[in-house]
Amino acid sequence: MKTVLTIAGSDPSGGAGLQSDLSTFSAFKVKGLSAVTALTAQNSARVKSVMPVPGKLLKEQLELLFEEFTIDAAKTGMIGSLENLRVIKRALKAGGVKNLVMDTVLSSTGGKPLLDRAGAKELASLMPLATIVTPNIPEASALTGIKITDMTGMEKAAKALFEMGASNVLVKGGHLGAAPTDLLYDGKAFSYFKGRRIMGPKAAFHGTGCILSAAIAAGLARGKAIEEAVKEAKRFLEKELRQRVRA
């Protein structure tokens, strides 16, 4: 069985964060490991408070996991602080992780910061270690300074993020409205993944970015190529959302 590590914050509601990642890993039949970057008080509707764990504790979590397990893929979600970002970079370099999915979490849907300002300014320094970076449109805009209002803007942002060091960039187009189209860029060509807009209560869409990035990481751990891992992850996410809406 392949092993996948999530480095992310805890969501008590289970809809996002490391709890969601571990559930996704289980669905893909890979062994899930987790290193906690932050504790939160939240439910599916809002985040009330966030407390990053001390960098020393995160370092010890990662060291012990790399000591015992062969990690086939990893993903980062909420990082919480600049100190934790630097700990993660050192640990991933030392561990020699080959497949890293970087979910560029900056804030909650309601606007609560999930990474301190210093960490946000330095977040791009993690990209050279990433196999794929998966920002949504607000995150891509924040990281590149490019205002994104259409597919052309998404393409420009993807190129800019690639130039920051990511091997592949998946800009998620759900914030543009209409039928959501995600854009994958590998430095040479664009691939477009058209989806269907699923309607339902807001709570049903809590943690969608976590699910997608975790599913991509599971696919990479199982030997899938980038494009196939993204396709498989999108199919899984759409199925999950339809089940949530019907529930």
C-alpha positions as CSV (number, residue, x, y, z in Angstrom):
1,M,0.0,0.0,0.0
2,K,1.3,3.4,-0.9
3,T,1.7,6.1,1.8
4,V,0.7,9.7,1.5
5,L,1.4,12.5,4.1
6,T,-0.8,15.5,4.6
7,I,0.8,18.6,6.3
8,A,-2.2,20.7,7.2
9,G,-4.5,22.2,9.8
10,S,-7.1,20.4,11.9
11,D,-10.8,21.0,11.1
12,P,-13.0,19.8,14.0
13,S,-16.0,19.5,11.6
14,G,-14.1,17.0,9.4
15,G,-15.1,18.8,6.2
16,A,-11.7,20.2,5.4
17,G,-8.1,20.1,6.6
18,L,-6.3,17.0,7.6
19,Q,-9.4,15.1,8.6
20,S,-10.8,15.5,5.1
21,D,-7.4,14.6,3.6
22,L,-7.2,11.4,5.5
23,S,-10.8,10.5,4.5
24,T,-9.8,11.1,0.9
25,F,-6.7,9.0,1.2
26,S,-8.8,6.1,2.6
27,A,-11.2,6.3,-0.4
28,F,-8.2,5.9,-2.7
29,K,-6.9,3.0,-0.7
30,V,-3.6,4.6,0.3
31,K,-2.2,4.8,3.8
32,G,-2.6,8.3,5.3
33,L,-0.2,10.1,7.6
34,S,-0.7,13.6,9.0
35,A,1.4,16.3,10.6
36,V,-0.7,19.0,12.3
37,T,0.3,22.6,11.4
38,A,-2.6,24.4,13.3
39,L,-5.6,23.9,15.5
40,T,-8.8,25.7,14.6
41,A,-12.2,26.4,16.0
42,Q,-14.5,26.0,13.0
43,N,-17.5,24.3,11.5
44,S,-18.7,24.0,7.9
45,A,-19.9,27.6,8.0
46,R,-17.2,29.6,9.5
47,V,-13.7,29.7,11.1
48,K,-13.7,31.4,14.5
49,S,-10.1,31.1,15.6
50,V,-6.8,29.7,14.5
51,M,-3.7,28.7,16.5
52,P,-0.6,27.5,14.6
53,V,1.4,24.8,16.4
54,P,4.9,25.7,17.5
55,G,7.5,25.1,14.8
56,K,9.4,22.7,17.1
57,L,6.4,20.4,17.5
58,L,5.8,20.4,13.7
59,K,9.5,19.6,13.1
60,E,9.3,16.7,15.5
61,Q,6.1,15.3,13.9
62,L,7.7,15.4,10.5
63,E,11.1,13.9,11.6
64,L,9.4,10.9,13.3
65,L,7.2,10.2,10.3
66,F,10.1,10.4,7.8
67,E,12.1,8.2,10.2
68,E,9.5,5.4,10.1
69,F,7.7,5.5,6.8
70,T,8.6,5.6,3.1
71,I,6.4,8.5,1.9
72,D,5.2,8.1,-1.7
73,A,3.5,11.6,-1.9
74,A,2.7,14.5,0.3
75,K,0.5,17.5,0.3
76,T,0.5,20.8,2.1
77,G,-2.6,22.7,3.0
78,M,-3.0,25.3,5.8
79,I,0.5,26.1,7.0
80,G,-0.3,28.7,9.6
81,S,2.9,30.6,10.1
82,L,6.2,31.6,8.5
83,E,8.0,29.4,11.1
84,N,6.0,26.4,10.0
85,L,6.6,27.1,6.4
86,R,10.4,27.0,6.9
87,V,10.1,23.9,9.0
88,I,8.1,22.2,6.2
89,K,10.6,23.2,3.5
90,R,13.6,21.8,5.5
91,A,11.7,18.5,6.2
92,L,10.6,17.9,2.7
93,K,14.1,18.5,1.3
94,A,15.6,16.2,3.9
95,G,13.0,13.6,3.3
96,G,13.4,13.7,-0.5
97,V,9.7,13.7,-1.2
98,K,9.2,13.2,-5.0
99,N,5.5,13.9,-5.3
100,L,4.4,17.1,-3.5
101,V,1.0,18.7,-4.0
102,M,0.9,22.3,-2.8
103,D,-2.5,23.6,-2.0
104,T,-1.9,27.3,-1.6
105,V,-4.2,28.0,1.4
106,L,-4.2,31.6,2.4
107,S,-7.6,32.2,4.0
108,S,-10.9,30.6,4.7
109,T,-13.9,31.1,2.4
110,G,-15.2,33.7,4.9
111,G,-11.9,35.6,4.7
112,K,-10.2,34.4,8.0
113,P,-6.4,34.3,7.4
114,L,-5.0,30.8,7.6
115,L,-1.4,31.9,7.1
116,D,0.3,34.9,8.7
117,R,1.5,37.8,6.6
118,A,5.1,36.9,6.8
119,G,4.3,33.3,5.7
120,A,2.1,34.5,2.8
121,K,5.0,36.7,1.5
122,E,7.3,33.7,1.5
123,L,4.9,31.0,0.4
124,A,6.1,31.0,-3.1
125,S,9.5,29.7,-1.9
126,L,7.9,26.3,-1.4
127,M,6.9,26.0,-5.1
128,P,10.2,24.7,-6.4
129,L,9.6,21.6,-4.2
130,A,6.1,21.1,-5.6
131,T,5.1,18.7,-8.3
132,I,1.9,20.6,-8.7
133,V,0.5,23.8,-7.2
134,T,-3.3,24.0,-6.9
135,P,-4.5,27.6,-6.3
136,N,-8.1,28.9,-6.7
137,I,-8.5,32.2,-8.5
138,P,-8.3,34.5,-5.4
139,E,-5.1,32.6,-4.3
140,A,-3.6,32.8,-7.8
141,S,-4.3,36.5,-7.9
142,A,-2.8,37.1,-4.5
143,L,0.4,35.2,-5.3
144,T,1.0,36.7,-8.7
145,G,-0.7,40.2,-8.5
146,I,-2.6,39.4,-11.7
147,K,-6.3,40.3,-11.7
148,I,-8.2,37.2,-13.0
149,T,-11.6,37.8,-14.6
150,D,-11.5,35.2,-17.5
151,M,-9.5,32.3,-18.9
152,T,-6.8,34.6,-20.3
153,G,-6.1,35.8,-16.8
154,M,-6.0,32.2,-15.6
155,E,-3.4,31.4,-18.3
156,K,-1.3,34.4,-17.3
157,A,-1.4,33.5,-13.7
158,A,-0.5,29.9,-14.4
159,K,2.6,31.0,-16.4
160,A,3.6,33.3,-13.6
161,L,3.3,30.6,-11.0
162,F,5.3,28.2,-13.1
163,E,8.0,30.8,-13.4
164,M,8.0,30.9,-9.5
165,G,9.2,27.3,-9.6
166,A,6.3,24.9,-9.7
167,S,6.6,22.0,-12.1
168,N,2.9,22.1,-12.9
169,V,0.1,24.5,-12.0
170,L,-3.6,23.8,-11.7
171,V,-5.6,27.1,-11.5
172,K,-9.1,26.2,-10.3
173,G,-11.8,28.2,-12.1
174,G,-14.8,27.8,-9.8
175,H,-14.8,31.5,-8.8
176,L,-15.5,32.7,-12.4
177,G,-19.1,31.4,-12.4
178,A,-20.9,29.5,-15.2
179,A,-19.5,26.0,-15.8
180,P,-16.2,25.7,-13.8
181,T,-13.1,25.1,-15.9
182,D,-9.8,24.3,-14.3
183,L,-6.5,25.0,-16.1
184,L,-3.4,22.8,-16.0
185,Y,-0.1,24.2,-17.2
186,D,3.1,22.2,-17.4
187,G,5.4,24.9,-18.8
188,K,4.7,23.9,-22.4
189,A,1.0,23.5,-22.9
190,F,-2.4,24.1,-21.3
191,S,-4.9,21.4,-20.5
192,Y,-8.5,22.4,-19.7
193,F,-10.8,20.4,-17.5
194,K,-14.4,21.5,-17.8
195,G,-16.8,20.6,-15.1
196,R,-20.5,21.0,-14.2
197,R,-21.7,23.6,-11.8
198,I,-23.2,21.7,-8.8
199,M,-25.8,23.7,-6.8
200,G,-26.5,23.1,-3.2
201,P,-26.1,24.6,0.3
202,K,-22.9,26.5,1.0
203,A,-21.8,23.9,3.7
204,A,-21.7,21.2,1.0
205,F,-18.7,22.9,-0.6
206,H,-16.6,23.2,2.5
207,G,-13.2,21.8,2.0
208,T,-13.4,21.2,-1.8
209,G,-9.8,22.4,-2.3
210,C,-8.6,19.9,0.3
211,I,-10.4,17.0,-1.3
212,L,-9.1,17.8,-4.8
213,S,-5.4,18.2,-3.7
214,A,-5.5,15.1,-1.5
215,A,-7.0,13.1,-4.3
216,I,-4.2,14.3,-6.7
217,A,-1.6,13.4,-4.1
218,A,-3.1,9.9,-3.8
219,G,-3.1,9.5,-7.6
220,L,0.6,10.5,-7.8
221,A,1.5,8.1,-5.0
222,R,-0.1,5.3,-7.1
223,G,2.0,6.2,-10.1
224,K,-0.5,8.3,-12.1
225,A,0.8,10.9,-14.5
226,I,-0.1,14.5,-13.6
227,E,-3.0,14.9,-16.1
228,E,-4.5,11.6,-15.2
229,A,-4.2,12.3,-11.5
230,V,-6.0,15.6,-12.0
231,K,-8.8,14.0,-14.0
232,E,-9.3,11.2,-11.5
233,A,-9.3,13.7,-8.6
234,K,-11.9,15.9,-10.4
235,R,-14.2,12.9,-11.0
236,F,-13.8,12.0,-7.3
237,L,-14.6,15.5,-6.1
238,E,-17.7,15.9,-8.3
239,K,-19.0,12.5,-7.0
240,E,-18.4,13.6,-3.5
241,L,-20.2,16.9,-4.0
242,R,-23.2,15.2,-5.5
243,Q,-23.4,12.9,-2.5
244,R,-23.2,15.9,-0.2
245,V,-25.9,17.8,-2.0
246,R,-28.2,14.8,-2.0
247,A,-27.7,14.1,1.7
